[in-house]
């Protein structure tokens, strides 16, 4: 079998062939995939360090491979191109079908996006091209008609231009949206009016019991700074990523969220173990998960997380006025500790003759679905739950 496709030839001794066009096309496919992966490296590092490291490695590999291919091509290098890109596609397929066996998205399939589909198309094209050259190296020896310098240049850049155009067409809308630089800038520069609106949303004054407020709010009400907005956004993203594994309520029960409190169509599943990691603001191990229940013909719908501080500690207000914490008044009713304003009975008993009303530990909700009042709303009313459910079902 001829292997001339992998050998240098003296200029002028043979007629021009398609060799430089084929190798240049394969190189362009690899560079296009590398550009897409480089664009999302930091996003994946913020989600999970191992994800980021994987994307960094494959990005550089896809950038170095075409350089070596054009400098000194070989059958081994073509095989490495096939194997490497096949592994990338296999990992992608697993992440979108059964979920990866590690990381925050453990066994939870991710959604398909335009960028990842585009990179797979480029990688699949590269695999096909490499396989064709390995199967029939003589393909690269086919002569091409001698043309002018302009024609040769146009032919050489045809594939790179097509790859750049297609990749840009897919990447530009994503980077122009809320996850791109423009969206981040607009989010960072959110107006004081919008911030003030989000601060005043929620249940606010629920009323009083025994002369005390049913709900207490903590922290500053000042509009958040740009850094605090970014910190709040990172908390939202980390919470959303972590909660994907609990979309099925059975997964929550299996993980130890077995202390169940129900109110207004919502079911709070509190972690009921001894691991202190579930206390405080820890997106990897939220203190409580909130599901919408009693949804006709539908399993419980995961709405968000609730973080609970330990003891009487103050919750970290990382998002400034966006992330105000709250607590609920606990009274003694019919011998059971009860959340005032909701009538939710806790499992602990009490003696009404000696009981003194107290407040729960400070809490912070982070909703991962469209929720009335915003992502950090403290509104637990039946109307808010119903609106969130309608938004989720409409999205489906």
C-alpha positions as CSV (number, residue, x, y, z in Angstrom):
1,X,0.0,0.0,0.0
2,X,1.4,3.4,-0.9
3,X,2.4,5.7,1.9
4,X,3.5,8.7,-0.2
5,X,0.9,10.8,1.5
6,X,3.2,10.8,4.5
7,X,6.4,11.5,2.7
8,X,7.9,14.8,1.6
9,X,8.5,15.2,-2.1
10,X,10.9,17.5,-4.0
11,X,9.2,20.5,-5.3
12,X,9.0,20.6,-9.1
13,X,9.8,16.9,-9.6
14,X,6.1,15.8,-9.6
15,X,2.9,17.4,-10.6
16,X,0.9,19.2,-7.8
17,X,-1.4,16.9,-5.8
18,X,-4.2,17.3,-3.3
19,X,-1.9,16.4,-0.4
20,X,-1.6,20.0,1.0
21,X,-5.3,20.6,0.7
22,X,-6.2,17.4,2.5
23,X,-3.7,17.9,5.3
24,X,-4.7,21.6,5.6
25,X,-8.3,20.6,5.8
26,X,-7.7,18.1,8.6
27,X,-5.6,20.7,10.4
28,X,-8.4,23.3,10.2
29,X,-11.0,20.8,11.6
30,X,-8.7,20.2,14.6
31,X,-8.1,23.9,15.2
32,X,-11.8,24.7,15.0
33,X,-12.6,22.1,17.7
34,X,-9.7,23.4,19.8
35,X,-11.1,27.0,19.6
36,X,-14.5,25.8,20.9
37,X,-12.9,23.9,23.8
38,X,-10.7,26.8,24.7
39,X,-13.7,29.1,24.8
40,X,-15.4,27.0,27.6
41,X,-12.3,26.0,29.6
42,X,-12.9,28.5,32.4
43,X,-16.6,27.8,32.5
44,X,-15.8,24.1,33.2
45,X,-13.1,25.0,35.8
46,X,-15.7,26.9,37.7
47,X,-18.0,23.9,37.6
48,X,-15.5,21.2,38.5
49,X,-11.6,21.3,38.5
50,X,-11.3,17.9,36.7
51,X,-13.7,19.1,34.0
52,X,-11.6,22.2,33.4
53,X,-8.4,20.2,33.4
54,X,-9.8,17.8,30.8
55,X,-10.9,20.6,28.5
56,X,-7.5,22.3,28.9
57,X,-5.7,19.2,27.9
58,X,-7.9,18.4,24.9
59,X,-7.8,22.0,23.7
60,X,-4.0,22.1,23.6
61,X,-3.9,18.6,22.1
62,X,-6.2,19.6,19.3
63,X,-4.1,22.7,18.7
64,X,-0.7,20.9,18.7
65,X,-1.9,17.9,16.6
66,X,-2.4,19.9,13.3
67,X,1.0,21.6,13.7
68,X,2.8,18.3,13.8
69,X,0.6,16.9,11.0
70,X,1.7,19.7,8.7
71,X,5.3,19.6,9.8
72,X,5.9,15.9,9.7
73,X,2.9,13.7,9.0
74,X,2.9,10.0,9.7
75,X,0.6,7.1,9.9
76,X,1.0,7.0,13.7
77,X,0.0,10.7,13.9
78,X,-3.1,10.0,11.9
79,X,-4.0,7.1,14.2
80,X,-3.5,9.4,17.3
81,X,-5.8,11.9,15.7
82,X,-8.5,9.2,15.3
83,X,-8.1,7.8,18.8
84,X,-7.9,11.1,20.6
85,X,-11.0,12.6,18.9
86,X,-12.9,9.3,19.3
87,X,-12.3,9.5,23.1
88,X,-13.6,13.1,23.2
89,X,-16.8,12.2,21.3
90,X,-17.3,9.1,23.5
91,X,-17.0,11.2,26.7
92,X,-19.4,13.8,25.1
93,X,-21.9,11.1,24.2
94,X,-21.8,9.6,27.7
95,X,-22.3,13.1,29.3
96,X,-25.4,13.6,27.2
97,X,-27.0,10.2,27.6
98,X,-26.2,8.4,30.8
99,X,-24.2,11.1,32.6
100,X,-20.5,10.9,33.7
101,X,-19.6,8.5,36.6
102,X,-17.9,11.3,38.5
103,X,-18.1,15.0,39.3
104,X,-21.1,17.2,40.3
105,X,-23.2,15.9,37.4
106,X,-22.8,12.3,38.6
107,X,-25.0,10.1,36.4
108,X,-27.0,13.1,35.4
109,X,-27.2,13.7,31.6
110,X,-26.4,17.3,30.5
111,X,-28.4,19.2,27.9
112,X,-27.2,19.3,24.2
113,X,-25.9,22.7,23.0
114,X,-24.9,24.2,19.7
115,X,-21.2,24.6,20.6
116,X,-20.7,21.0,21.7
117,X,-22.6,19.7,18.6
118,X,-20.4,21.8,16.4
119,X,-17.2,20.5,18.0
120,X,-18.4,16.9,17.5
121,X,-19.1,17.6,13.9
122,X,-15.5,18.9,13.4
123,X,-14.0,16.0,15.3
124,X,-16.1,13.4,13.4
125,X,-15.0,15.0,10.1
126,X,-11.4,14.8,11.3
127,X,-11.8,11.1,12.1
128,X,-13.3,10.3,8.7
129,X,-10.5,12.2,6.9
130,X,-7.7,10.5,8.9
131,X,-9.3,7.1,8.3
132,X,-9.6,7.7,4.6
133,X,-5.9,8.6,4.3
134,X,-4.9,5.5,6.3
135,X,-7.2,3.3,4.3
136,X,-6.1,4.7,0.9
137,X,-2.9,6.9,1.1
138,X,-3.0,7.2,-2.6
139,X,-5.9,9.7,-2.2
140,X,-3.4,12.3,-1.4
141,X,-1.4,11.6,-4.6
142,X,-4.1,12.5,-6.9
143,X,-2.9,15.3,-9.2
144,X,-4.6,18.6,-9.5
145,X,-4.6,21.0,-12.4
146,X,-1.9,23.6,-12.2
147,X,-3.6,27.0,-11.7
148,X,-2.7,30.5,-11.0
149,X,-1.4,31.6,-7.6
150,X,-4.9,33.1,-6.7
151,X,-6.6,29.8,-7.5
152,X,-4.2,27.8,-5.5
153,X,-4.5,30.1,-2.5
154,X,-8.2,30.0,-2.7
155,X,-8.2,26.2,-2.7
156,X,-5.9,26.1,0.2
157,X,-8.0,28.4,2.4
158,X,-11.4,27.0,1.4
159,X,-11.7,24.5,4.2
160,X,-10.2,26.8,6.9
161,X,-12.5,29.6,5.9
162,X,-15.5,27.2,6.0
163,X,-14.5,26.0,9.5
164,X,-14.0,29.5,10.8
165,X,-17.3,30.6,9.4
166,X,-19.3,27.7,10.8
167,X,-17.6,27.9,14.2
168,X,-18.1,31.6,14.4
169,X,-21.7,31.3,13.5
170,X,-22.3,28.9,16.4
171,X,-20.1,30.6,18.9
172,X,-21.2,34.2,18.4
173,X,-24.8,33.8,19.6
174,X,-23.7,32.0,22.7
175,X,-21.0,34.5,23.6
176,X,-23.4,37.4,22.9
177,X,-25.9,35.9,25.3
178,X,-26.1,35.9,29.1
179,X,-23.2,33.5,29.5
180,X,-20.8,35.5,27.3
181,X,-18.7,38.6,28.1
182,X,-21.5,40.9,27.1
183,X,-24.0,39.2,29.3
184,X,-21.6,39.1,32.3
185,X,-20.9,42.8,31.8
186,X,-24.6,43.7,31.7
187,X,-25.2,41.5,34.8
188,X,-22.4,43.2,36.6
189,X,-23.7,46.6,35.7
190,X,-27.3,45.8,36.7
191,X,-29.1,49.0,37.7
192,X,-29.8,50.0,41.3
193,X,-33.5,50.0,40.5
194,X,-33.4,46.3,39.5
195,X,-31.4,45.4,42.5
196,X,-33.8,47.3,44.8
197,X,-36.7,45.5,43.2
198,X,-35.2,42.1,43.9
199,X,-34.4,43.1,47.5
200,X,-38.0,43.9,48.3
201,X,-39.4,40.7,46.7
202,X,-40.5,37.8,48.9
203,X,-42.8,37.3,51.7
204,X,-41.4,40.1,53.8
205,X,-43.7,40.7,56.8
206,X,-45.5,37.5,57.4
207,X,-47.2,38.7,60.5
208,X,-46.7,38.2,64.2
209,X,-47.3,35.5,66.7
210,X,-47.2,36.1,70.5
211,X,-46.0,39.6,69.7
212,X,-43.0,38.5,67.7
213,X,-42.4,38.6,63.9
214,X,-43.0,35.3,62.2
215,X,-40.0,35.9,60.0
216,X,-36.8,37.8,60.6
217,X,-34.5,39.1,57.9
218,X,-30.7,39.6,58.3
219,X,-28.1,41.5,56.5
220,X,-27.7,44.7,54.5
221,X,-30.4,45.9,52.2
222,X,-27.9,48.1,50.2
223,X,-27.7,47.5,46.4
224,X,-25.0,45.0,45.7
225,X,-21.6,45.9,44.3
226,X,-20.4,44.5,41.0
227,X,-18.2,42.0,42.8
228,X,-21.2,40.9,44.9
229,X,-23.3,40.4,41.8
230,X,-20.6,38.2,40.3
231,X,-20.4,36.2,43.6
232,X,-24.1,35.7,43.7
233,X,-24.1,34.5,40.1
234,X,-21.4,32.0,40.9
235,X,-23.4,30.7,43.9
236,X,-26.5,30.3,41.6
237,X,-24.4,28.4,39.0
238,X,-22.8,26.2,41.6
239,X,-26.1,25.4,43.2
240,X,-27.7,24.6,39.9
241,X,-24.9,22.2,39.0
242,X,-24.9,20.5,42.3
243,X,-28.7,20.0,42.3
244,X,-28.8,18.2,38.9
245,X,-28.1,14.9,40.7
246,X,-31.2,15.3,42.7
247,X,-33.7,15.8,39.9
248,X,-35.2,12.5,41.0
249,X,-36.5,12.8,44.6
250,X,-35.4,9.2,45.2
251,X,-31.8,10.2,44.8
252,X,-32.3,12.8,47.5
253,X,-33.6,10.2,49.9
254,X,-30.7,7.9,49.1
255,X,-28.3,10.7,49.9
256,X,-29.6,11.3,53.4
257,X,-32.3,14.0,52.8
258,X,-34.9,12.2,54.9
259,X,-36.2,14.9,57.3
260,X,-39.4,15.9,55.4
261,X,-41.3,19.2,56.1
262,X,-44.3,20.0,53.9
263,X,-46.0,23.4,53.4
264,X,-48.0,25.1,50.6
265,X,-47.4,22.5,48.0
266,X,-43.6,22.3,48.7
267,X,-41.6,19.6,50.3
268,X,-38.4,20.5,52.1
269,X,-36.1,17.6,52.4
270,X,-33.5,18.3,55.1
271,X,-30.2,16.4,55.4
272,X,-30.7,14.2,58.4
273,X,-27.1,13.0,59.1
274,X,-24.1,13.9,61.2
275,X,-21.9,15.4,58.4
276,X,-21.2,19.0,59.2
277,X,-20.5,19.7,55.5
278,X,-24.3,20.1,55.0
279,X,-24.4,23.1,57.3
280,X,-23.7,26.6,56.0
281,X,-23.3,27.9,52.4
282,X,-21.8,24.8,50.7
283,X,-23.2,24.2,47.2
284,X,-21.6,20.8,47.0
285,X,-23.8,19.6,50.0
286,X,-26.9,21.8,50.4
287,X,-28.6,21.7,53.8
288,X,-32.0,21.1,52.3
289,X,-33.7,20.4,48.9
290,X,-37.1,21.9,48.0
291,X,-39.5,20.1,45.7
292,X,-42.9,21.0,44.4
293,X,-45.3,18.1,45.3
294,X,-48.9,17.3,44.4
295,X,-48.3,18.2,40.7
296,X,-51.0,16.3,38.8
297,X,-49.6,13.4,36.7
298,X,-46.0,14.5,37.5
299,X,-43.3,13.4,39.9
300,X,-42.0,15.9,42.5
301,X,-40.3,18.8,40.7
302,X,-37.0,20.1,42.2
303,X,-37.2,23.8,42.7
304,X,-34.1,24.7,44.5
305,X,-31.9,24.4,47.6
306,X,-32.1,25.9,51.1
307,X,-28.8,26.6,53.0
308,X,-29.0,26.5,56.8
309,X,-26.4,27.9,59.1
310,X,-25.2,26.1,62.2
311,X,-26.5,27.3,65.5
312,X,-26.9,31.1,65.7
313,X,-24.2,31.9,63.1
314,X,-24.9,34.7,60.6
315,X,-25.1,33.6,57.0
316,X,-22.4,35.1,54.7
317,X,-24.0,37.8,52.6
318,X,-21.8,37.1,49.6
319,X,-24.2,38.8,47.2
320,X,-24.8,41.8,49.4
321,X,-28.4,42.9,49.4
322,X,-29.3,40.1,47.0
323,X,-28.5,37.4,49.5
324,X,-30.3,38.3,52.7
325,X,-30.8,35.4,55.1
326,X,-34.0,34.8,57.1
327,X,-35.2,32.8,60.0
328,X,-38.7,31.6,61.2
329,X,-40.3,31.9,64.6
330,X,-40.7,28.6,66.4
331,X,-43.6,28.3,68.9
332,X,-45.0,25.5,71.0
333,X,-48.4,24.3,69.8
334,X,-50.1,21.2,71.1
335,X,-46.9,19.9,72.6
336,X,-45.0,20.2,69.3
337,X,-42.5,22.7,68.1
338,X,-44.2,24.5,65.2
339,X,-43.1,27.0,62.5
340,X,-45.3,30.1,63.1
341,X,-47.1,31.4,60.0
342,X,-47.0,28.0,58.3
343,X,-48.3,25.7,61.0
344,X,-45.5,23.2,60.1
345,X,-44.9,20.9,63.0
346,X,-41.3,19.8,63.7
347,X,-40.5,16.4,65.1
348,X,-39.3,17.8,68.5
349,X,-41.8,17.9,71.4
350,X,-42.1,20.9,73.8
351,X,-43.8,21.8,77.0
352,X,-46.1,24.8,76.5
353,X,-45.8,25.7,80.2
354,X,-42.1,26.3,80.0
355,X,-41.5,27.0,76.4
356,X,-40.0,30.3,75.2
357,X,-40.5,31.2,71.5
358,X,-37.2,31.1,69.6
359,X,-36.0,31.5,66.0
360,X,-34.6,28.9,63.7
361,X,-31.1,29.1,62.3
362,X,-30.6,31.5,59.5
363,X,-31.6,30.2,56.0
364,X,-31.1,31.2,52.4
365,X,-33.0,29.9,49.4
366,X,-31.5,29.5,45.9
367,X,-34.1,28.6,43.3
368,X,-32.9,26.9,40.2
369,X,-36.2,27.3,38.3
370,X,-38.0,30.6,37.4
371,X,-39.4,31.6,40.8
372,X,-41.5,34.6,41.8
373,X,-39.4,37.2,43.5
374,X,-36.1,36.1,42.0
375,X,-33.5,33.5,42.6
376,X,-33.1,34.3,46.3
377,X,-36.7,34.9,47.1
378,X,-38.0,33.9,50.6
379,X,-41.5,33.6,49.3
380,X,-42.9,30.1,50.3
381,X,-46.5,30.9,49.5
382,X,-48.7,28.5,47.6
383,X,-49.0,31.1,44.8
384,X,-45.2,31.2,44.4
385,X,-45.0,27.5,44.3
386,X,-47.7,27.2,41.7
387,X,-46.2,29.9,39.6
388,X,-42.8,28.1,39.7
389,X,-44.4,24.8,38.7
390,X,-46.2,26.4,35.8
391,X,-43.0,27.9,34.6
392,X,-41.2,24.6,34.7
393,X,-44.0,22.7,32.9
394,X,-44.2,25.4,30.3
395,X,-40.4,25.1,29.8
396,X,-40.7,21.4,29.3
